[in-house]
């Protein structure tokens, strides 16, 4: 499923008047790591988020006019993609990735949306790319793991004494991958380069999470579609604007035929007008 096909579906619902993309904040200039962090902080203020972890990223993106889908793309080389629309934008995330990577990818595509890029195809989010991609990644990690919250939890978890267990807990609590949390800890000078290299080589297993009493929360498990988008699809089906088959296609497996509600009854007057009955 390409972002172009998803964009066509979103535009269809907009044209039907069932979906009204909200306006995103005015694009900001991000030309340094400092301005990327500031953009992340301002976005959190705009959304009224608490200082801690942010979850339900599909809803967060939708509040900003970005309709995001997590689908099993059956393509390990593609992390995600974004396409700007005349109203709003569409992002797709490869749902076959691990939860932390899915969240990072969606936040990355949201960065493209907020910074007014027309499109993106992220073959490997987080890999070495151009300067803009690295700045968007800086925005992402500060959005998902705000500096103040990260520093506070690091102290509470006694990260200086037990860096590995603290990093493991931070990654689970904030929903980011091992690689992302270690990179952030290094950038915040909470671990030195030797500790970073040592921890990078000692990736945690499921048993480590169990022993630490922490769980990586699942999010963006495919198929996942934007909440208001899904509502609009169902309303279109109930209102006889979409066939059953088309409705299921637009929901991308998020619901089965048995899950669909009954269609609304069509008033006799409407049937007369539609078919010109006497």
Protein Blocks (a to p, Z undefined) as FASTA:
>chain_A
ZZklmmmmmmmmmmnopaccdddddddddfbfklmmmmmmmmmmmnopafbdcehkllmm
mmnopacddddehpakbnbdcdddfehcdddddfkbcfklmmmmmmmmmmmmmnopabdc
dfbghiacdfklmmmmmmmmmmmmgfklmmmmmmmnommlmmmlmmmmmmmmnopafklm
mmmmmmnopacfklmmmmmmmccdfklmmmnopacddehiacdddfklmmmmmmmmmnop
acfklmmmmnnopacfklpccdddddfklmmmmnopZZ
